[in-house]
Amino acid sequence: MAAIETMGNRARTEILRILLTEGAMTRTQIATRLAAEGADVPLRMVLRHLNAMEEQGLVVCDVPREVRHGRTPAWSANPDRPQQLAEQWLGYLRSAREADSSSPE
């Protein structure tokens, strides 16, 4: 499940938390904020995390992907998406529990 893989990363969780509380930020601002909180995440990795989170709909960018080169885009959190992914994750866990309880012993 891609959502679990995306959010199962501490840096991504921290990026999402920062964007939810602070609002839109550039990747440089995000990296600076992470460093101030003791999480030294290189700038290139911040972008990699943002791209993975964008694919899952957790963050949105103010510049379309195809024209970002040479620009300074700002990223913001999609506030509804974490709840949706949490519900999907819980559904996944419930289905595993139901499968275990219905299997013959």
WOKASUL-V6670 format. One record per residue. RES is the residue in one small letter. PHI is phi in radians with two decimals (999 if undefined). PSI is psi in radians with two decimals (999 if undefined). OMEGA is omega in radians with two decimals (999 if undefined). Layout:
BEGIN
res | phi | psi | omega
RES | PHI | PSI | OMEGA
RES | PHI | PSI | OMEGA
END
This chain:
BEGIN
res | phi | psi | omega
m | 999 | 2.03 | -3.05
a | -1.07 | -0.60 | -3.13
a | -1.10 | -0.71 | 3.13
i | -1.15 | -0.74 | 3.11
e | -1.09 | -0.69 | -3.12
t | -1.18 | -0.85 | -3.05
m | -1.54 | -0.07 | 3.11
g | -1.40 | 0.32 | -3.09
n | -2.05 | 2.22 | -3.08
r | -1.06 | -0.75 | -3.12
a | -1.09 | -0.71 | 3.14
r | -1.16 | -0.68 | 3.10
t | -1.10 | -0.72 | 3.13
e | -1.18 | -0.71 | 3.09
i | -1.05 | -0.80 | -3.14
l | -1.09 | -0.75 | 3.12
r | -1.05 | -0.76 | 3.13
i | -1.09 | -0.81 | -3.12
l | -1.16 | -0.62 | 3.11
l | -1.18 | -0.61 | -3.10
t | -1.57 | -0.57 | -3.05
e | -1.74 | -0.38 | -3.06
g | 1.60 | -2.92 | -3.04
a | -1.07 | 2.43 | 3.13
m | -2.58 | 2.71 | 3.01
t | -1.40 | 2.91 | 3.14
r | -1.14 | -0.56 | 3.09
t | -1.15 | -0.75 | 3.10
q | -1.10 | -0.69 | 3.12
i | -1.11 | -0.82 | -3.14
a | -1.07 | -0.70 | 3.12
t | -1.11 | -0.76 | 3.14
r | -1.15 | -0.73 | 3.09
l | -1.05 | -0.77 | 3.14
a | -1.10 | -0.69 | 3.12
a | -1.11 | -0.46 | 3.13
e | -1.65 | 0.10 | 3.07
g | 1.62 | 0.11 | 3.11
a | -1.88 | 1.79 | -3.10
d | -1.49 | 1.64 | -3.13
v | -1.92 | 2.05 | -3.13
p | -1.03 | 2.63 | -3.09
l | -0.96 | -0.73 | -3.13
r | -1.14 | -0.58 | 3.11
m | -1.29 | -0.58 | 3.06
v | -1.04 | -0.78 | 3.12
l | -1.11 | -0.72 | 3.12
r | -1.07 | -0.75 | 3.11
h | -1.12 | -0.76 | 3.14
l | -1.07 | -0.72 | 3.13
n | -1.11 | -0.74 | 3.11
a | -1.13 | -0.71 | 3.13
m | -1.21 | -0.59 | 3.09
e | -1.13 | -0.70 | 3.12
e | -1.05 | -0.54 | 3.12
q | -1.59 | -0.01 | 3.11
g | 1.39 | 0.22 | -3.14
l | -1.36 | -0.53 | 3.11
v | -2.29 | 2.75 | 3.06
v | -2.24 | 2.66 | -3.12
c | -2.01 | 2.54 | -3.11
d | -1.43 | -0.04 | 3.11
v | -2.19 | 2.25 | 3.11
p | -1.00 | 2.52 | -3.07
r | -0.92 | -0.72 | -3.04
e | -1.23 | -0.20 | 3.14
v | -2.17 | 0.37 | -3.10
r | -1.36 | -0.44 | -3.07
h | -1.01 | 2.22 | 3.12
g | 1.46 | 0.05 | 3.13
r | -2.00 | 2.98 | 3.10
t | -2.06 | 1.46 | -3.11
p | -1.27 | 2.70 | 3.04
a | -1.93 | 2.48 | -3.11
w | -1.94 | 2.54 | 3.05
s | -2.41 | 2.76 | -3.13
a | -1.43 | 2.52 | 2.97
n | -1.58 | 1.78 | -2.96
p | -1.12 | -0.39 | -3.12
d | -1.47 | -0.45 | -3.00
r | -1.16 | -0.68 | 3.12
p | -1.01 | -0.68 | 3.12
q | -1.12 | -0.73 | 3.12
q | -1.09 | -0.76 | 3.13
l | -1.18 | -0.64 | 3.09
a | -1.08 | -0.71 | 3.11
e | -1.14 | -0.69 | 3.08
q | -1.11 | -0.74 | -3.14
w | -1.10 | -0.78 | 3.11
l | -1.12 | -0.67 | 3.07
g | -1.07 | -0.69 | 3.09
y | -1.08 | -0.79 | 3.13
l | -1.13 | -0.71 | 3.13
r | -1.12 | -0.71 | -3.13
s | -1.13 | -0.61 | 3.10
a | -1.18 | -0.71 | 3.13
r | -1.15 | -0.73 | 3.13
e | -1.13 | -0.67 | 3.12
a | -1.13 | -0.68 | 3.12
d | -1.16 | -0.69 | -3.09
s | -1.31 | -0.37 | -3.12
s | -1.66 | -0.14 | 3.14
s | -1.40 | 2.44 | -3.14
p | -1.20 | 2.54 | -3.13
e | -1.72 | 999 | 999
END
